[in-house]
């Protein structure tokens, strides 16, 4: 019975080790994907993207009619002169906008967007004289889409489609998020929505606007025939002019619409794309909606920026160097377990099984705890391996006083524990990476060894009795 328990624990550790180092692959459409979360590599390991945003000094050409209404259609100079329109050059940033307060406000908006998009590993700097903002991001598949979102001014407006009067703007928004659900149709497709919730003032405005800008119904010939007002008209089929609103982000039209009925709940749901059953198409729609939701939820930047630099910086650590480091660590582990075998025989074998299990579980914990790995973080991993090896060795040497071993061991590493917790709250990624690795390593050491290592040793002790 004792052997069966030991075998069960050993098989469980082997399974965890296979998952940690080789992954779990499932078929997704026509490819196999690893379902185990990947490591979050820092910029010093994976490389980084350096971008610079500079204050937009350009201008936009605006065409207006005689009444001052903005004309959005593209016209030649001859057409403008023929229709009596005027053309103006409007600076993208007025001079009064270019000040340090607005530069700092824009920087804060960018930081909000990065955090909302789940980006923790970044460096952002502001040149207070010129307003230029430099951002250093980890390089991955999402970097390009991140850049497009952080540089967007994010000005949201709901306007009268005819007069261009601004009816609502960013100040009226409380929050924005992505929603999706089944359409209930026979094809079983899923639709993606951008859900915009307005604040107290915005809720009142939305109700008023949705009451005024309502859809009008076409009058049928029969209805017009019964209408005294239209009884003398030659063409009884008429359609009333429908009042519409136009929604824009950064002066680009999202949609023009009118409302079926007054909206009293203070929310707008805008469909992104169409209902789909295709996974890739659905993910594209979600990404689009997420981008818009992030921009709306974090407010608009008071200053408009241009992307002036977009450069990929290679890591100073090559893949070959990392591979050499891995082999060196593996060599140290093999040497260490051989010493355990030689010194403690069967107990050494049990200690080796437990130690390998700890390494495997620890590597999974690092992934799912979203620890960003830097070079310092890798050193923290090696240090954790060494600390756990020392603890296991002490437990094998003094199997009859395990509680004393724990007390002595953790009292001695109290300075390391304090240092790790302190480093966790550091804003600099290399230091916080080291702190997070050591913190999770010590927590796992206490829990894992008290359950697995002690469990194996107790089973062995019971077998000998």
N, C-alpha and C positions, 0 to 999 in steps of 0.2 A: 504493500500500500504506500509506503514511504517512497519507494522508487517511482511509483506511478505519479505521485505529487511532484517529485523533482522533474520527471519527464514532461509533465504537463506545463510546468513553469518554463522549462527549457524550450519547448516547442512554441510557447507564446512569445518568448523573447526572440526566437528565430523569425517568427512571423513579423514582429514589430521591426526587426532589423531589415528584413527584406523590403518592407514598406518604406522605411526611412531612407534606404540607400538606393533602391531600385524603383520605388513608386508603385502605384496601382493604376493600370491602364484600362480604359473602357473605350468602346467604339463610339465615336461621335460622327454621324453621317459616314463619310468614306475615309476617316482617319482615326488613329488611336491617340487618345489624349491622356496624359497623366493627371489623375484626380487629386494627387497630393500637392498641396500648396508649394509654390516655388519659394526660394530664399529671396529676401528683399536686400539686394546688393546696394551698397552705398556708391557714391560718385567716384570714390578713389579706387573702387574695384571694377565697376562696370563702365566707367566713362561718364561724361556729363554733357549737357547741352547748355551753352552760354548764349543768352539772348540779351539784347539791349533795346529798350524802348525809349525813343526820343520824342520830345514834344512836337506835335504836328504843326509845322509853320506854313502849310499850304492853305489854299482857299477853295471854295466850292462855287461853281457858277449857278446862279439862281435866275430863272426866267419868271417874270410877273406880268400879269395883264394890267389893263388900265385901272382896275379896282384894287390892285395890290395882291391879288390871289396868285399863289405859286402855281406855275404850270409845270407838270412833271414830264410831259412828253418831250422827246428830243426834237429840236427844231434847228434849221440852219439860220444863219444871220439874215438871209433874204426873207425867210418865213417870219422871223421875229419882227423885222421892219415892216413887212406887209400887214401883219396883224396888229401892229401898234404896241407890241410888247416891249418890255425893257429887260436888260440883262445886267445883273449885279454880281460882283465878286465878294462873297462873304467869307471872312477868315474862319478856318476850322477851330481856331482858338483865339478868342478876343484877348487883347493885351491885359485887361483886368483879371483874366482867368489865370494868367501865368504868375503864380506866386507860390511861396513855400507851403502855405497852408493847403492849397489845392494839390500840390505835388505829394505831400504827406498823406492826404486823404485818398489819392489815387493808389498810393502804395498799400494802404490798408485794405482797399477794395481788392487788390490783386492777392494779398495774403489771405483774405477771406475766401476767395475763389479757390486758391490752392488747397486750403484746409477742407473746404466743402467737397472738393474732388478727391480727397483722400491722399493728398501729396504731403508727406511729412519731411522728406529729405530734399530740402532746397535752401538756397542762400539768396537773399534779396537785399540790394543796396540802392540807396537813393543819392543822387548828386543834387544837393539842395540848391546849387547855383543855376544849373541848367534844367533841372527837373528830370534828367535822364534816369531811368530805372534799369538796373542790370539784375538778371535772375539766372541762377545756376541750378539746373534741374538734373535729376538722374535720367539717363538715357534708357528709354523703353519703347514699346509699341504705341504708347499713348502720348508720347511727348509732343508730337506735332499738333494733335487735337488740343492738348493743354495750352500750348502757345497761342493758338487761335482764340481760345476762350479768355485768357488773361489779358490779351491786348485789346479786346473789344471794349469800347466805352460803355456800352450797356444802357443807352438811353431808350427808355420805353415810353411810348405815347399811344393814346387812343384819341383820334382826331375825327372831326366832322369831315366826311369825304368830299363835301362840296366847298366848304369855306376854309378847311384846314385849321379850324379852331381846335386847340388842344383841350380835350375834355378830361383826360386823366394822364398821370405820369408815374414815375418810379415812387414818388412820395406816397402814393395811394396803395402800394403793394405791401402786404404783411409777410407773405411767404409764397414760394413757388416750388412745386415738386412734380415728380413723374408718376403717373398712374397708368395701369393697363389692365385689361380684362377681356374676356371672351365676348364676342359680338352677339352670340346667340343665333347666328346664322347656320345654315346647313354645312358650310365649309369648315366650321369650327375655328375660324381665324381669330387672331388676337389683335386688338387695337391699342395703340399707345396714345396717351393724352398728356398734355401739359396743363397741370392744375394750378391756377393762379388764385390765391386767396387774398382779398383786400382788407385793409384795416378799417377802423370804424368810419372814418371820413370817406374812404374809398368805397365802402359798402353803400353809403348813401348816394354817392355819385353814380355808381353802377346801376342802382335801382332807378334813378332819374333818367339816365341815358337809355337804359333798356326799355323804359316806358315811352320815350320819345322816338327812338329809332327802331320802330317795329316794322315787321314785314306787312306789306299791303297785298290784298288779294285782287286778282284780275276779275273784272266784272264781266259776267257772261252776257250774251246778247239778250237773253230772256230777262235778266235783272235790269239791264239798261232800258229795255222796253217798258218795264214796270216803273221805271224811275221818271218822275216828272221832270227832273232836272235835265235828263239826257233824252227826253222824248223827241226833241226837234233836231238832234244831231244826225248828220248824214251817215257817219260810221259809228254804230252803237258799241263796238268792241273797243274799249279804252283801258289803259292801265295807268293807275296813279303813279306819280314819281315816288320811288322808294327812298327814304332817308337811310343812309348807311354810315357806319363808322369804319375807319381804317386803323388797323393796329400796326405799329412800326417798332422795330428795334434798330437803333442807329440809322434812322431815316430810311431803312429798307422795309418795304411793306411785307408783313406776314400774311395778312388777309384783310379783305373788306367784307363786311357783313351787316345784317340787321338782325333784330331779335324777334323770336316767336312770341315772347311774353316777358313781362318785367322779371328781373332776377333779384330776388329778395334775400338770397342766402349769402351774398357777397363773394361768390366764386365764379370763375370762368374756366371751363374745360375746353381746351383747343385740341382737336385731333391732329396728330403728327403722322403723316403718311396715311396709308389705308390698312384695312384689316388684312392680316397675312398669316400664313401657316409656315412660311419659310423662316428658319432659325436665323440665318444671316441677315435677312431683310429686317426681321424683328429687332435684332441687336443694333442695326443701323438706325432704326427709328428711335430706339431707347437712347442711343448715344446723342442723337440730335436733340431729343427732348431734354436730356440731362444737361446738355450744353446751355440751352435756353433757360432752363430752370435755375442753373447755377448763376447765370448772369443776372436774372431778375431777382433772385433771392439775396444777392450780395450788394445790390444797388449799383448805380452808375458812377463812373469816374468823372470828376469835374473837368478833367483835362483829357483831350484826345491825343493818342500816341500813335507813332509809326514804328513798325519793326525795322530797325536799322542794322541789326546784327543777329545772325542765327548760326552759331558755330558749334560743331561737335568736337569735344576735347577727349582724346584717348586717355585711358587709364595708364598710369605709370607702371602699374603691375601687369605683366603679361600673363596670358593663360598658362604658358610653360612654367613661369615662376610659381604660380598658384599650385600647379600640378606637382612640382618638386616639393613644395611645402606640405602638400597632402601626403606624399610618400614618406617624408621625414616623420610626420606625426604618426602615420600607420606603423612605421618602423619602431617608434618609441612605444606604441601600444603593444605590439607583438613582443618586444623585449620585456616589457613590464609583465605581461601575462605569463611569459616563460619563467620569470622569476617567481611568480606566485605558484606555478605548477611545481617548480623544484623545491620551494621552501615549505609549502603547505600541503602538497600531494592532493588528496581528494578535496579537502577544503579549498585549496587553490583553484581547483576546477570549478567549484561552485562560485567562488569569488570572481573568476573569469567570466562565467556565464552572466552573473549579475552586473559586472562592469560593462560588458558589451551591451547588455540591455539598457543600462543607464545612458550610454553614449547614443544609442538609437532613439530612445525616448527624448533625450535632450535636444537632438537635432530636429525632431518634430516640433517640440515646444518652441524652439526659436522661430520656426516658420510661422506657426499659428499665433504666436504672441506678437507678430509683425515687427520683430527686431530688425532694424536696418543694420546690415553687416558692413563694417568698415575694416581696414587693416587692424585697427585697435580691437575691433570686435572679434576678429579671428584669433588674436592673441588671448582675448578673454576666453574663447572656447578652449584653447590649449591649456590655459590656467585652470579652467573648470575640470578638464580631464585629469590633471595632476592632483587637484584637491580631492576629487572623488577616489582616485587610486590610493591616496594616502589614507582616506577614511576606510576604504575596503580592507586595506592591509592591516589597519589597527583592529578592525572587527574580527579578522581571521586570527590575529595574534591573541586577542583576549575575548574569546567567544563566551566566557562565563560572566563578563561584566560589560555588556553592550551599552547599557545606560550610561555608565561612567565614560565609556569611549565617546559617546555623543556629546556629553557635557564638556569633556576636556577639549574635544576637537572644535566645537562651535564657539567655545569661550576664546580659544586661541585665534580664531579667524574673525573675531568681532571687528577689529579695525578694517578688515577687508569688506565686511558686510556694510559698515558705515560708509566706507568709500564708494562702494557700488551703488548704494541708495542715493548718495549725493550726486554721483555722476549721472544717474538716470534723469535728473532734472536739469542737466546742463543743456543749453541750447545748441552747442556745437556737436554735430553728428558723430565725429570720431570718438569723443569722450562719452557721450550718452550711449553709443553702441557698446562700448566696453562695459559701462555700468549695467546696462540692461542684460547683457550676456551673463555677467557674473551674478546679478540678482536672481535671474531665473535658474541659473545653475545651482546656487546655494539652496533655493527653495526646493528644487527637484531633488537635490541630494538628501535633504532632511526627510522628505516624503518617501521617495523611492527606496532608499536603503532601509528605512524602518519597516517597509512592507516586504520588499523582494529579498534583499540581502539577509535581513533578519529571519525572514520566512524560510529561506533555504537552509540557513544555519540551524534553525530550530528543528527542521525536518531531519537534518543530518544527525543532530544530537539525540533526537528521539529514536532514530534508527539504531544508534550505537547502544542505547540503553536496552 
